[in-house]
Amino acid sequence: MEEEKKLYPVKFCTLQDDYPWGSEEFKLADLGYRDSLIREGWLAGNSLAELMDTYLDRVVGDNVYEYYGRQFPVCVRVLHVKGRMPLRVHPDDETAAQRYDFLGKEKLWYVLRAGADARLMVGFRRDTDAAEVYAKCLDGSIEEVLNVIAPHAGQCLHIPAGTPHAAAGDVDILEIGESSPMDFCLCGWGEEVHPDEFDPALTLVDALDWIDYRQFRCEPSASVVEDGAENGFSSNRTKNIFRPSAGKGDAPGSERLLDLPQLRVDRIPLSTPLQVRREVGPFLLYSCVKGGASVQLPLAGGQQLDFPVKVGETLLVPAECAEFVLGPTERDTILLETTVVRNDADPYIDPSAAPTLPEDAE
């Protein structure tokens, strides 16, 4: 019998959608309406959905597969904003599952580049309510109650469920989020919204009962000077940070940007090669935001296979690639490492879960 082929690190063909405000590039997607195709190697031409259907837990790891089944749990895209994108909001996992049978959409925005006129609108600068938000979304004046942030390259922001957000001006953003189409359009600023950008069923009215109307705050950080101008904030919001930190990451010198059951993201400044040895565990995504790097897999006889990742690319290292070297190919390389760490199987997906009848429930 022919020996089973081993999976290898893969990159995907970029899928681009153009809108009046700019464009979005899907670097890795398993969304049904957007499904990434593998670029290179013996798997080239297969979609991410086909990869998951065939290789299952070998791609994502046992625990991730037990929770998500054949759905790859993460989506990576780059937003190239040249105008003002529509204001949007996403639900949490529970709301999305109960009402729409989808995942929610926790997400991280990482600023790749920002022009002088760039601004982000994230959450409310003060407490508000559904009546005020509804009226201001309809007349296009909702920016009056939003936090307006002047970003710069290297900043990042966790956008929790229920938080309205948008970008405007000249700015490029790497978005890492749950694999879900659950973005609701709240306001088009008086302009016609492109019919392909949002599901017409996901409307402002549908979102009113789960939007978070409280003043939006980030976690405090002792390293941040509490001054709006010095930290890239407009006068609408001061004494809050724009770049959250969840502590140290797993790699030497790395920083954990986000640590949730749905997403774990580390920022790795890669100056020397890192040896990675692990049990067959969750997949790893490497998104290169500066410089360049290579994942090197060992072969028999001391040989190795190199899988490069350049600026703007995302590389998927399958779970069964348990040992490799992550090395820089350019100076000042920075990678974002994304994975999912779940220890709780979803009973709706887990085939080993015991059946429960209504009369068994307490």
VENNOR-V188885 format. One record per residue. N is the residue number from 1. RES is the residue in one letter. SS is DSSP state (alpha for helix, beta for strand, coil for the rest). NEAR is the number of other ideal C-beta (glycine too) atoms within 10 Angstrom. Layout:
N&RES&SS&NEAR  N&RES&SS&NEAR
This chain:
1&M&coil&3  2&E&coil&4  3&E&coil&5  4&E&coil&7  5&K&coil&9  6&K&coil&10  7&L&coil&20  8&Y&coil&18  9&P&coil&23  10&V&beta&23  11&K&coil&21  12&F&beta&23  13&C&coil&14  14&T&coil&17  15&L&beta&17  16&Q&beta&11  17&D&beta&14  18&D&beta&11  19&Y&beta&18  20&P&coil&15  21&W&coil&23  22&G&beta&19  23&S&beta&13  24&E&beta&20  25&E&beta&16  26&F&beta&22  27&K&beta&24  28&L&beta&26  29&A&coil&22  30&D&beta&22  31&L&coil&18  32&G&coil&11  33&Y&coil&8  34&R&coil&16  35&D&beta&16  36&S&coil&27  37&L&beta&16  38&I&beta&19  39&R&coil&14  40&E&coil&14  41&G&coil&14  42&W&coil&9  43&L&coil&18  44&A&coil&11  45&G&coil&11  46&N&coil&17  47&S&beta&17  48&L&alpha&23  49&A&alpha&17  50&E&alpha&15  51&L&alpha&25  52&M&alpha&20  53&D&alpha&12  54&T&alpha&13  55&Y&alpha&19  56&L&coil&13  57&D&alpha&16  58&R&alpha&20  59&V&alpha&22  60&V&alpha&31  61&G&coil&23  62&D&alpha&16  63&N&alpha&18  64&V&alpha&23  65&Y&alpha&25  66&E&alpha&20  67&Y&alpha&22  68&Y&alpha&23  69&G&coil&16  70&R&coil&16  71&Q&coil&20  72&F&coil&23  73&P&coil&22  74&V&beta&24  75&C&beta&24  76&V&beta&23  77&R&beta&22  78&V&beta&20  79&L&beta&19  80&H&beta&19  81&V&beta&24  82&K&coil&16  83&G&coil&14  84&R&beta&20  85&M&coil&24  86&P&coil&20  87&L&beta&22  88&R&beta&21  89&V&beta&26  90&H&coil&28  91&P&coil&26  92&D&coil&18  93&D&alpha&19  94&E&alpha&11  95&T&alpha&18  96&A&alpha&21  97&A&alpha&15  98&Q&alpha&9  99&R&alpha&12  100&Y&alpha&17  101&D&coil&8  102&F&coil&19  103&L&coil&23  104&G&coil&22  105&K&coil&25  106&E&coil&21  107&K&beta&24  108&L&beta&21  109&W&beta&23  110&Y&beta&24  111&V&beta&24  112&L&beta&20  113&R&beta&15  114&A&beta&23  115&G&coil&13  116&A&coil&7  117&D&coil&10  118&A&coil&22  119&R&beta&23  120&L&beta&27  121&M&beta&23  122&V&beta&24  123&G&beta&25  124&F&beta&23  125&R&coil&21  126&R&coil&13  127&D&coil&10  128&T&coil&17  129&D&coil&10  130&A&alpha&13  131&A&alpha&9  132&E&alpha&15  133&V&alpha&23  134&Y&alpha&16  135&A&alpha&11  136&K&alpha&18  137&C&alpha&20  138&L&alpha&12  139&D&alpha&9  140&G&coil&14  141&S&coil&13  142&I&alpha&23  143&E&alpha&18  144&E&alpha&11  145&V&alpha&20  146&L&beta&26  147&N&beta&26  148&V&beta&17  149&I&beta&24  150&A&coil&20  151&P&coil&26  152&H&coil&14  153&A&coil&14  154&G&coil&15  155&Q&coil&20  156&C&beta&23  157&L&beta&24  158&H&beta&21  159&I&beta&22  160&P&coil&16  161&A&coil&22  162&G&coil&19  163&T&coil&20  164&P&coil&27  165&H&beta&23  166&A&beta&22  167&A&beta&27  168&A&beta&21  169&G&coil&17  170&D&coil&17  171&V&beta&26  172&D&beta&21  173&I&beta&25  174&L&beta&22  175&E&beta&19  176&I&beta&25  177&G&beta&23  178&E&beta&24  179&S&coil&21  180&S&coil&22  181&P&coil&19  182&M&coil&24  183&D&coil&19  184&F&beta&24  185&C&beta&19  186&L&beta&24  187&C&beta&24  188&G&coil&19  189&W&coil&18  190&G&coil&8  191&E&coil&13  192&E&coil&7  193&V&coil&17  194&H&coil&14  195&P&coil&7  196&D&coil&10  197&E&coil&17  198&F&coil&18  199&D&coil&14  200&P&coil&8  201&A&coil&8  202&L&coil&18  203&T&coil&13  204&L&alpha&17  205&V&alpha&9  206&D&alpha&13  207&A&alpha&24  208&L&coil&18  209&D&coil&8  210&W&coil&17  211&I&coil&22  212&D&coil&15  213&Y&coil&18  214&R&coil&13  215&Q&beta&15  216&F&coil&21  217&R&coil&12  218&C&coil&18  219&E&coil&11  220&P&coil&11  221&S&coil&14  222&A&coil&5  223&S&coil&7  224&V&coil&16  225&V&coil&10  226&E&coil&12  227&D&coil&10  228&G&coil&17  229&A&coil&11  230&E&coil&10  231&N&coil&21  232&G&coil&19  233&F&beta&21  234&S&coil&16  235&S&coil&9  236&N&coil&17  237&R&coil&23  238&T&coil&14  239&K&coil&13  240&N&coil&22  241&I&coil&21  242&F&coil&23  243&R&coil&23  244&P&coil&18  245&S&coil&19  246&A&coil&16  247&G&coil&8  248&K&beta&12  249&G&coil&19  250&D&coil&14  251&A&coil&17  252&P&coil&12  253&G&coil&13  254&S&coil&18  255&E&beta&17  256&R&beta&17  257&L&beta&25  258&L&beta&23  259&D&beta&16  260&L&coil&15  261&P&coil&13  262&Q&coil&24  263&L&coil&21  264&R&beta&19  265&V&beta&24  266&D&beta&21  267&R&beta&22  268&I&beta&22  269&P&beta&16  270&L&beta&27  271&S&coil&13  272&T&coil&9  273&P&coil&13  274&L&beta&19  275&Q&beta&10  276&V&beta&17  277&R&beta&8  278&R&coil&14  279&E&coil&8  280&V&coil&13  281&G&coil&16  282&P&coil&21  283&F&coil&23  284&L&beta&22  285&L&beta&21  286&Y&beta&23  287&S&beta&23  288&C&beta&23  289&V&beta&19  290&K&beta&17  291&G&coil&19  292&G&beta&18  293&A&beta&27  294&S&beta&22  295&V&beta&22  296&Q&beta&19  297&L&beta&17  298&P&beta&12  299&L&coil&9  300&A&alpha&5  301&G&alpha&6  302&G&alpha&6  303&Q&coil&8  304&Q&beta&13  305&L&beta&14  306&D&beta&12  307&F&beta&21  308&P&beta&15  309&V&beta&25  310&K&beta&14  311&V&coil&15  312&G&coil&15  313&E&coil&19  314&T&beta&26  315&L&beta&24  316&L&beta&29  317&V&beta&25  318&P&coil&22  319&A&coil&24  320&E&coil&17  321&C&coil&21  322&A&coil&13  323&E&beta&10  324&F&beta&22  325&V&beta&16  326&L&beta&24  327&G&beta&17  328&P&beta&20  329&T&coil&15  330&E&coil&13  331&R&coil&10  332&D&coil&10  333&T&beta&22  334&I&beta&18  335&L&beta&27  336&L&beta&23  337&E&beta&22  338&T&beta&25  339&T&beta&21  340&V&coil&22  341&V&coil&15  342&R&coil&18  343&N&coil&8  344&D&coil&10  345&A&coil&17  346&D&coil&14  347&P&coil&12  348&Y&coil&10  349&I&coil&14  350&D&coil&14  351&P&coil&7  352&S&coil&7  353&A&coil&12  354&A&coil&7  355&P&coil&6  356&T&coil&9  357&L&coil&6  358&P&alpha&5  359&E&alpha&5  360&D&alpha&8  361&A&coil&6  362&E&coil&2
